[in-house]
Amino acid sequence: MKLDILAFAAHPDDTELGCAGTLALHISKGYKVGVIDLTRGELGTRGSAEIRDKEAEASAKLLGLAVRDNLKFADGFFSNDKSHQLAIIRAIRKYQPKMVLANAPSDRHPDHGKAAELVRDACFLSGLAKINVSDGDDALPAWRPEVVYHYIQSNYLTPDFIVDVSDHWSTKEQAIKCFSSQFYDPKSKEPATFISSPDFLEFIVSRAKELGHSIGAKYGEGFIKTKNIGVSNLFDLK
């Protein structure tokens, strides 16, 4: 299955928080979109890997993803090394996305920056024909995505562009709520965390409103480029 957009996430729920509105927008336009989580989020204070597997599945169904995989890297301890790069390369060559979305290049959680670097490097390496990887018995041909963009997460990073996700904000909120083990639940007996307070979800809304306001929209999601963005018509810019 070829994908138009493949989003990578260090943890299940990273894409929901960072770019689910953008994913929902493009799915609504008929693009094939997938998500690959690098870890199962097993080091998270709340919930468990098994619970988060089910939550990720529910979010994938809600968003209408064409595929959602998990590479089962070690949460907190994966590295940008050969073995992890080859796993990413295998996924890129399997799904041949035109565009890849990845974690923020720097963020509160160190896994996010590590994942950003790992995915960015693997996207380049995936285009080198002399790197051999296979899917079962079948060799996978070289494939390099046309572009890689990083979605902004907890830390404020100046975006290179902002996507208007106003019409899909409700879908994004529902996708976030699929991860009920991680976010605010007044009935939960589990320890409080940075993301489990009601203030955190309010922050997500406020950030999206701030980004949206800057482009004349109600809600926006920000992205960082890895190479210059070109246009052939100035009126394509808003």
C-alpha positions in Angstrom: 0.0 0.0 0.0 1.4 3.4 -1.0 0.7 6.3 1.3 0.6 10.0 0.5 1.5 10.9 4.1 3.3 8.8 6.7 3.6 10.3 10.2 6.1 9.0 12.7 5.7 9.4 16.4 8.0 8.5 19.3 5.0 7.6 21.4 1.3 6.7 20.7 -0.6 10.0 21.1 2.3 12.2 19.7 0.6 12.6 16.4 -2.8 13.1 18.0 -1.5 16.0 20.0 0.8 17.4 17.3 -0.8 16.9 13.9 -4.1 15.0 14.0 -6.0 18.0 12.6 -3.7 18.0 9.6 -4.0 14.2 9.2 -7.8 14.5 9.3 -7.8 17.3 6.9 -5.9 15.4 4.2 -7.8 12.2 4.8 -11.0 14.2 4.1 -9.5 15.2 0.8 -8.9 11.6 -0.2 -5.2 11.2 0.6 -4.0 8.0 2.1 -2.4 8.6 5.5 -0.7 6.3 7.9 1.0 6.6 11.3 3.9 4.6 12.7 4.6 4.8 16.4 8.2 4.0 17.3 7.4 2.8 20.9 4.4 1.5 22.8 4.9 4.3 25.4 5.6 1.6 28.0 7.5 4.0 30.3 4.5 6.3 30.7 3.4 6.8 34.3 -0.2 6.2 33.6 -1.8 3.2 31.8 0.2 0.4 30.2 1.6 -0.6 26.8 -1.4 -2.9 26.3 -3.9 -0.1 27.1 -2.1 2.3 24.8 -2.1 -0.3 22.0 -5.9 -0.3 22.2 -6.1 3.5 22.4 -3.9 3.9 19.3 -6.2 1.4 17.5 -9.3 3.4 18.5 -7.7 6.7 17.3 -6.7 5.2 14.0 -10.2 4.0 13.4 -11.6 7.4 14.3 -9.2 9.3 12.1 -9.6 6.9 9.2 -5.9 6.0 8.9 -5.0 3.6 6.1 -2.5 2.0 8.4 -1.1 2.3 11.9 2.0 0.2 12.9 4.2 0.1 15.9 7.9 -0.6 15.6 8.2 -1.5 19.4 11.4 0.4 20.0 12.4 0.7 23.6 10.6 3.7 25.1 13.2 6.2 26.4 16.2 4.1 25.1 16.0 3.9 21.4 18.9 5.6 19.5 19.7 7.0 16.1 21.8 4.0 15.1 22.0 1.5 12.3 19.5 -1.0 13.6 16.8 1.6 14.3 17.5 3.4 11.0 17.0 0.2 9.1 13.6 -0.4 10.8 12.5 3.1 9.7 13.9 2.6 6.2 11.9 -0.7 5.9 8.7 1.2 6.8 9.4 4.0 4.4 10.2 1.6 1.5 7.2 -0.5 2.3 4.7 2.4 2.2 6.5 4.7 -0.2 5.1 8.0 1.2 5.4 11.2 -0.7 5.5 13.1 2.6 6.8 12.2 6.0 5.8 14.0 9.2 8.0 13.6 12.3 8.3 14.7 15.9 9.6 18.2 16.9 13.3 18.6 16.5 13.6 19.6 20.1 11.0 19.3 22.9 10.4 18.7 26.6 10.6 14.9 26.2 14.0 13.9 24.9 12.5 11.0 22.9 10.9 13.6 20.6 14.1 15.2 19.5 15.7 11.8 19.1 12.9 10.5 17.0 13.0 13.6 14.8 16.7 13.1 14.0 16.3 9.4 13.5 13.4 9.7 11.1 15.0 12.6 9.2 18.2 10.6 8.7 16.4 7.4 7.8 14.4 9.3 5.1 17.6 10.2 3.4 19.2 6.8 3.8 16.1 5.1 2.4 16.9 6.6 -1.0 20.3 4.9 -1.2 20.0 1.8 -3.4 22.9 0.0 -1.9 21.2 -0.3 1.5 19.4 -3.6 1.4 16.2 -4.3 3.4 13.4 -6.7 2.8 9.8 -7.2 3.8 9.6 -11.0 4.4 11.2 -12.5 1.3 10.8 -9.5 -0.9 13.5 -6.9 -1.3 12.3 -3.4 -0.9 13.5 -0.9 -3.6 15.1 2.4 -2.6 12.6 5.2 -1.8 13.1 8.7 -0.5 10.1 10.9 0.5 9.8 14.2 -1.3 9.6 16.2 1.9 9.9 15.8 5.7 8.2 18.2 8.1 8.3 18.3 11.9 5.1 18.9 13.8 5.4 21.3 16.8 4.7 19.7 20.2 5.0 21.0 23.8 7.8 23.5 23.5 7.0 26.6 21.4 9.1 26.5 18.2 8.6 29.1 15.5 6.7 27.4 12.7 7.8 27.7 9.1 4.1 27.2 8.0 0.8 26.7 9.7 -2.1 24.5 8.5 -5.6 25.6 9.0 -7.3 22.7 10.8 -10.4 24.6 11.9 -12.9 22.3 10.2 -11.2 19.2 11.7 -10.6 20.4 15.3 -13.4 18.3 16.7 -11.9 15.2 15.1 -8.5 16.1 16.6 -10.0 16.5 20.1 -11.8 13.1 19.8 -8.6 11.4 18.7 -6.8 12.9 21.7 -9.6 11.6 24.0 -9.1 8.1 22.7 -6.0 8.1 24.9 -8.1 8.4 28.0 -5.4 6.7 30.2 -3.0 9.6 29.6 -5.1 12.7 29.9 -7.4 14.3 32.4 -9.9 12.0 34.0 -11.4 13.1 37.4 -12.2 9.5 38.2 -8.7 8.2 37.6 -6.7 7.0 40.7 -3.4 7.0 38.9 -0.6 9.5 39.6 -0.9 13.0 38.1 1.5 13.8 35.3 2.4 16.8 33.1 -0.2 15.9 30.5 -2.9 14.5 32.8 -4.0 17.9 34.2 -7.0 19.7 32.7 -4.6 22.7 32.2 -2.7 20.6 29.6 -5.7 20.1 27.3 -6.5 23.8 27.7 -3.0 24.5 26.6 -3.4 22.4 23.5 -6.5 24.4 22.5 -4.8 27.7 23.3 -1.7 26.9 21.2 -3.9 25.9 18.3 -5.9 29.1 18.6 -2.7 31.2 18.8 -1.3 29.5 15.6 -4.7 29.8 13.9 -5.1 33.4 14.8 -1.8 34.2 13.1 -3.1 33.0 9.7 -6.7 34.3 10.2 -8.1 30.9 11.1 -9.7 29.5 14.3 -7.3 26.6 14.8 -3.9 25.9 13.4 -1.1 23.3 13.6 2.5 24.4 13.1 5.3 22.7 11.2 9.0 23.1 10.7 10.6 22.5 7.3 13.8 20.6 6.6 14.4 22.3 3.2 13.2 25.4 1.5 9.6 25.5 0.4 9.0 26.5 -3.2 5.9 27.7 -4.9 5.1 28.4 -8.6 2.3 30.8 -7.9 2.4 33.5 -5.2 -1.4 33.2 -4.8 -0.9 29.7 -3.4 0.4 31.5 -0.3 -2.2 32.7 2.3 
